[in-house]
Every structure is written in structure tokens, then in C-alpha cells.
Amino acid sequence: MKKYVLNLSLLLASGTWAASVDVVSPDGRLKVVSDISDGRPVYSVSYDGKSILENSPLGIKSDIGDLSTGMSLVESRRGKVSKSFDQDKIKKSHIEYEANQLITTLRNSKGHTLDIEWLVSDNDIAFRYLIPCQGDTGAMVINEEVTGFRFPEQTTAFLTSQSDAMIGWKRTKPSYEEFYITDAPLDSASKFGQGFTFPALFRIGNDGWALLTETGVDGYYCASHLTDYKDGVFFIAYPMPEENNGNGTTAPGISLPGTTPWRTITVADNLAPIAETTIPWNVVEPRYEVKRKARPSRGTWSWIVWQDNSMNMEDQKTFIDLAADLGYEHILIDAGWDKNIGYDRMPELLGYAKSKGIRPALWYSSSGYWNDIVQSPINKMDRPIVRKKEMKWLRDNGVECIKVDFFGGDKQETMRLYEDILSDA
């Protein structure tokens, strides 16, 4: 049962007030201070009185104006958020989420307005931008987020590099398979000069730990990562223009009023709260109800052992038998099944799996126009008409699960494709 309690009270009205406001966690250990420094919104974070993030920048730059400079605080509201929910596919089955809320309203001399929402719970911070209509303007392109993270100088980093786009095997990168640097100096350069992938972990000397990531990303925005360390700060970075073979924009377009995804910071004096955090789920809501719950299962997979040559009727039946003998529940039938076995013969193989009590999952490429993948099926998942036809064939033949591979990047276009495939499935 989910509950959402929100109680806002006005703290500041128009007039001359101090720009600094703060919000603390229910246990009083985690604190966020929101401030204005020379017209620039900033924030800082402390835990048990020890600095985790020093004054770090906030704001956005858009096609209608710069909402990161010349800003002043005009209003601040406080509230509390309380949620209780069950989740059957993450690290904790029942979650009780309690957070203190702060919403600050900033405005510049041109009348452009930006709200920043903070939710601070024990060990977790989530914040995002709430952007109202700007006069008669009801649409915006956010060209850049000024959001940054300025760590104390004793901090070391555990990071994995963001790859260049359209490189590597069959030009499929970024594939999020780069190696991590561990306990490294803050100014360690990323391998490709493109910054670092979320999640990102930092050790603030002996004073604590901080994990950065994002959540609530959907088709109304792009996914993000971190820049290289520059001017003492890691900034939010958008996708590279080359991603998706150059298709789609790097800057997200949103309707107004609109919101950005949540940026989250998990803070503790040990690693247990870092590993145990459920903040990516705590601040979002389900978008739709599924017809069938996801079921964890064990399976066999011929490709990991015998590679592409195993994609034939005989070998797949062998691995179906193996799954049945082991008491497993499914098999992944990998790339090339459509050509090597064929759509005409697949009902025979799928029926064989069903006779053994094994649920098959089929592999698909995400597209055919943003990499050089020849492993098929291709061009089945990236367009709605052919995708819906394929989904019907899958359903009619008893396939409950698909694996869609080699997405082309983090642009808004890709986020929409994720949602489209999910909703059609």
C-alpha cells in the first residue's frame, strides 16, 4: 500500500531575506544547505557535521535563457514525504521512506523562474528542477545543466569512464563495459575524455562516503553522466552528438510545466547504507500496471559456451534439455535464431521448450541504423508497426521474455525507445 503525504508551509515571502536555507534528514545527521552566491545558486552537504560536498553549482541553461546566474531566492516551502510500498524485484521487499522536503523558488531579473526540490532522508538526498511555464512559453530545450558536485580535497574516487561514441566492436560503444579506477585522485582523467558513467562512488577521506547517480529518467529527458573533474567540480554531462549514429539531439526538450530527472546522493560513514540504498525507487512511481509480474529464474545460454555456431535447432534443444535436467526455468536463445533456425521452424523449438517446462527468451538487436551489428533479428524493435507485429508473433508462440541488445546511447530518443518497447511488450 502506497501512501504519499505532502504538507507545505510558506517560509519566505517576497521581500529581503537571507538566501541560505537548509533541510536535514529525519535523524538529523544529513544536512543540505541551499544558498545564492553572487547570483548563482549553490548547495552544500554535510554528514554528522563533516563536509561531504562544498558549495556546488545548480541551475540550467535553456533556449529561453540562463537560469544559473543572476538568480535570487523569492520563496521557500517545507514539507514531509512519507511512502510505504512493496517491491518484489529489488534488494528489499518492503520500503518505508520518510524524507524532509524543501522547495526553493528562484527568479532572475527577466522574470524567469526555477524551482529546486530537495528530499532528504536518512542517508539519501534526491533533488530535481521543477520548471513552470515561463510567461507564454510552454516548451523548453535544456541545453545544459549547471548541476555539479564539489568534493573536499581529501576525496578519492571509484569511477568508470564514459566511452567515446561509435567506436569498438561493430561501433556499438558506449556499452558501459569500461574498467573502474579505484581510490583514485579526483583529477584522474577519464580514458576517453568524455567523463564518467553513473553510478559514481567517492570516499571523503575518513569523513564518509557518497554515491552519485540519477533516477526517474524517461522519454521526456535524456540520461546523463559526469564530466571529467574541472575547476574543482564534476558537472552533469549530456550525451555526445555522435551517439545513435548522430540521430537525435543531445539536449532534451520538455513541455512546461516540467521536471528534470532526480539526481541522488547517498551519504554515510560506512558502505552498508551505500549498498543497501533504495533511493532510485523511493522517489518515483510506477508508470503502468503489467499484466504479469516479473519472475526471477535460472536459465541456460549456449552462446556463452559455444558462441554463434550454437544457434541451431540441435544445440538449442541440447540446452533446453540441460535446463530441464538442472531444474532451471528458462533458456536464452541468442542472436541468429531467425536466420539459422528460421521463423518457420521456431514454433517447433518453442514447443519443445514448453514440453520440457522451460520458458524461452529470444534475443533482438535494438535497431539497424546506429551500429554495424549484423547479428539478427535487426530492425524489429525500433519502429512501432513492425515491433507490434513482432510482439504479436512472440505472444502467439508462447514467448514471455525478450533480450534487446546494443542500444545506441543515452539521448532522449533512446529513452523513448526503452519506454516504447516496454509498453508494447
Secondary structure, 3 states (H helix, E strand, C coil): CCCCCCCCEEEECCCCCCCCEEEECCCCCEEEEEEEECCEEEEEEEECCEEEEEEEECCEEECCEEECCCCEEEEEEEEEEEEEEECCCCCCCEEEEEEEEEEEEEECCCCCEEEEEEEEECCEEEEEEEECCECCECEEEEEEECCEEECCCCEEEEEEECCCCCCCHHHCCCCCCCCEEEEEECCCCCCCCCCECCCEEEEECCCCEEEEEEECCCCCCCCCEECCCECCEEEEECCCCCHHHHCCCCCCEEECCEECCEEEEEEECCCHHHHHCCHHHHCCCCCCCCCCCCCCCCEEECHHHHHHHHCCHHHHHHHHHHHHHHCCCEEEECCCHHHHHHCCCHHHHHHHHHHCCCEEEEEEECCCCCCCCCCCCCCCCCCHHHHHHHHHHHHHCCCCEEEEECCCCCCHHHHHHHHHHHHHC
